[in-house]
Structures are given as C-alpha cells and as structure tokens.
C-alpha cells in the first residue's frame, strides 16, 4: 500500500455520505468508554459497541449501547464507526485484517479514528477506504479522562469539508472544542505536536522542581508562583500541581508507555520533515529510563522520579 497516498479535496467530497441513523464504537478503554456513553446519551441514535473487556460494555448497556459479537457486526450495524484504540498500528490491523473494516465497509459509510495514529498510516487508510466509496477521518482527542466523562474534550479533525460537517454534531456529544485542521491526517499532526509540547513542558517542570528542592525552595511555592507568571500552563496546573507535588502517579492514566508511543510519532514526523527535535529526543530518554525502572504503566509525569534521583 502506498503510505504517502492522500485524497484530493474534490475527490473526497464526491463520495456520498449515507444518512446517519446508527452508530458504532470500537474500543471502550479509559477514554473510549466515557466517549461512547456520551455519544449514546446525547446523539439520540442507537449505538453498537465492541471491546475485548466485557466490563465497560456492561457499564454502558444501561445507556442503550448494544454489545457486538465482532468488528464485522459493528460495521454492518452502523453508518458511522468510531475507533478509540491504543495505537495506529492497532487501527491498521483492525482495518486491513482478513475480515477487517475494509473488507466489510459499505459505500457512504464513515470511519472516525479517535486514536492517536501516525500520519502516514492515517492517510493510507483514508485512500483505501475511499477506493471503496467510504470515508476515513482522523479525530484524535486531547484532555483528560475527567474531560471525557464531562464531554469537554478537545478534538482535532482531519477531513474534507463534507465529512467534517457530517460528524461534527456527533463529536460534539463528547467534546466542547472541535477544530477542523484540514484534510485527512492534519488532525493527527496537530494532536501529535500537542503531546510533544506537553511532554517537553512536563520535563521542564520536573527539572525546575528538582532544582528548587535542592536550592531550599518549597516546590509548592514554586509552582504556585509560576502559575501567576509567564510560566503558567495547563501542564503546570494539572501534571505539576496534581501529580508531581503530591507524588501521585497512578496506573490507568496516560502512562509513560502510551506517552512514549505518541512521542515516537512526533519524532517520526520530525525526521520526515527534516526538523532537529532534540528536545523531544531528551524526553524520549527520560521515558526510557522510567520504563527501565518499572514505571512504564504509571502516569507519565512519574519521570520526575528519574530526574530527581540523578
């Protein structure tokens, strides 16, 4: 498959969109479960869902979500299929498998990838779905599990205009900020760079906290004072104040292993575009040290432990 393939805007908009009456959702993990629940509660449309774990499916069942036997049943039972999966590689496997989404898709259907996936995989899948008269859109999500629960996520969409207009009301059931970034793949570019900037900011905060402690300054006072000046940020108020200060780095949050996966996508983009992303490479080194120390499954600000231990 030509991974550089992308669909021109006129060609994409020529694909008719099926009337949206039924929805599908694959992947009810930490973020997927609340997104699926909000979609079912607020869209007014029937939802069929699939996950390897029966527990989240049982939790969303009272909201009218019906469990599917397999991915094929989701495709056959919906007009728009949402994916919330661990990686772009898993998305590709689900789509390209012998009995995957591409084998079962119908003309006019839309597949919306809410996962964070590599740009080349996203554009190659979009071209493959277009050959079957269907659309594949990227709509990766940002913010926290709490935002997913509240329906206040930020979603960055890569799609032609017709596709974006079709899915925007559905995305609005779990997002308060929806940005149309451009054609297919651009949503992934923006999301990947969002995470790269976040990770580099977290490293800067960890370094600052370690230096402050060794210099006799209360880290709580440091972070509070930073929040009143030009160093203020979402990362400071959440990753710094709510994780680093109390030393709370739980599992089943945005782990080091997942963060490193997203950072790898950013480093791949940097290489493809000829950018020397040495700050991102520094973060990657800290992620590797955290994984080697057994903290790979913990919330990614846990890298503070490695920085402070030096």
TAQUIBEL-V217885 format. One record per residue. RES is the residue in one small letter. PHI is phi in degrees with one decimal (* if undefined). Layout:
# TAQUIBEL-V217885
RES | PHI
RES | PHI
This chain:
# TAQUIBEL-V217885
x | *
x | -79.3
x | -74.1
x | -93.3
x | -66.1
x | -143.1
x | -97.7
x | -67.3
x | -59.7
x | -59.8
x | -64.6
x | -64.2
x | -72.4
x | -77.1
x | -77.0
x | -71.0
x | -106.4
x | -64.9
x | -56.8
x | -90.6
x | -122.9
x | -138.8
x | -121.5
x | -125.5
x | -145.1
x | -119.8
x | 105.9
x | -107.5
x | -84.9
x | -56.1
x | -94.6
x | -63.8
x | -59.7
x | -66.0
x | -65.6
x | -62.5
x | -62.5
x | -62.6
x | -60.6
x | -67.4
x | -68.6
x | -104.1
x | -80.1
x | 76.9
x | -114.0
x | -68.1
x | -125.8
x | -114.0
x | -133.6
x | -139.6
x | -155.5
x | -68.2
x | -94.1
x | -72.1
x | -64.6
x | -63.7
x | -64.2
x | -67.1
x | -70.2
x | -91.5
x | -57.0
x | -62.4
x | -97.1
x | 93.3
x | -85.2
x | -101.3
x | -76.4
x | -97.0
x | -76.8
x | -161.0
x | -63.9
x | -59.8
x | -65.8
x | -64.6
x | -61.7
x | -67.6
x | -99.6
x | -147.5
x | -102.0
x | -125.6
x | -114.2
x | -97.3
x | -118.2
x | -133.5
x | -123.9
x | -66.4
x | -160.7
x | -65.1
x | -65.0
x | -68.4
x | -59.7
x | -61.5
x | -61.7
x | -63.0
x | -78.3
x | -96.2
x | -59.8
x | -54.4
x | -122.5
x | -84.3
x | -63.3
x | -63.1
x | -72.5
x | -113.0
x | -67.3
x | -110.4
x | -57.0
x | 93.4
x | -76.0
x | -127.6
x | -112.4
x | -115.1
x | -91.5
x | -86.1
x | -73.8
x | -94.2
x | -130.4
x | -60.7
x | -63.6
x | -65.5
x | -63.9
x | -59.1
x | -71.6
x | -66.2
x | -65.0
x | -59.5
x | -65.6
x | -66.3
x | -66.7
x | -61.8
x | -62.6
x | -102.4
x | 77.5
x | -120.6
x | -112.1
x | -123.6
x | -114.6
x | -103.0
x | -146.1
x | -63.6
x | -110.2
x | -128.1
x | 94.4
x | -103.7
x | -58.5
x | -60.5
x | -67.8
x | -64.0
x | -62.5
x | -81.3
x | 76.0
x | -121.8
x | -70.8
x | -107.1
x | -123.3
x | -109.9
x | -107.9
x | -111.0
x | -167.8
x | -70.2
x | -61.2
x | -63.8
x | -64.9
x | -61.9
x | -62.0
x | -70.5
x | -96.5
x | -56.2
x | -60.8
x | -72.8
x | -61.5
x | -64.3
x | -72.8
x | -130.1
x | -136.2
x | -100.5
x | -127.9
x | -127.1
x | -114.8
x | -86.4
x | -87.1
x | 137.1
x | -71.0
x | -51.2
x | 102.3
x | -72.4
x | -62.3
x | -66.1
x | -57.6
x | -65.3
x | -64.9
x | -61.2
x | -72.4
x | -56.8
x | -69.7
x | -60.0
x | -63.5
x | -59.2
x | -61.7
x | -66.7
x | -66.9
x | -62.4
x | -62.6
x | -60.7
x | -67.5
x | -63.4
x | -63.3
x | -62.9
x | -63.4
x | -64.2
x | -65.7
x | -61.2
x | -60.0
x | -74.9
x | -100.8
x | 84.6
x | -107.6
x | -62.9
x | -58.9
x | -64.1
x | -63.6
x | -57.6
x | -65.4
x | -62.7
x | -70.1
x | -60.1
x | -68.1
x | -97.6
x | -127.2
x | -72.5
x | -87.8
x | -63.7
x | -167.3
x | -58.2
x | -62.4
x | -61.6
x | -73.8
x | -106.5
x | -67.8
x | -77.3
x | -72.2
x | -95.1
x | -121.0
x | -65.9
x | -60.5
x | -80.8
x | 69.5
x | -106.8
x | -131.3
x | -71.6
x | -84.0
x | 59.3
x | -114.4
x | -78.1
x | -74.2
x | -57.8
x | -63.7
x | -68.8
x | -62.0
x | -65.3
x | -59.8
x | -65.0
x | -65.0
x | -60.6
x | -62.3
x | -65.4
x | -66.3
x | -65.6
x | -62.9
x | -61.3
x | -63.3
x | -64.4
x | -100.9
x | 74.4
x | -98.3
x | -84.8
x | -91.0
x | -70.2
x | -63.1
x | -66.1
x | -66.7
x | -63.2
x | -59.4
x | -58.6
x | -63.2
x | -65.8
x | -59.1
x | -63.0
x | -63.4
x | -64.4
x | -64.1
x | -61.9
x | -86.0
x | 90.5
x | -103.2
x | -59.6
x | -88.5
x | -90.7
x | -52.1
x | -61.0
x | -63.7
x | -60.2
x | -59.2
x | -54.6
x | -58.6
x | -71.7
x | -67.2
x | -69.6
x | -80.0
x | -72.5
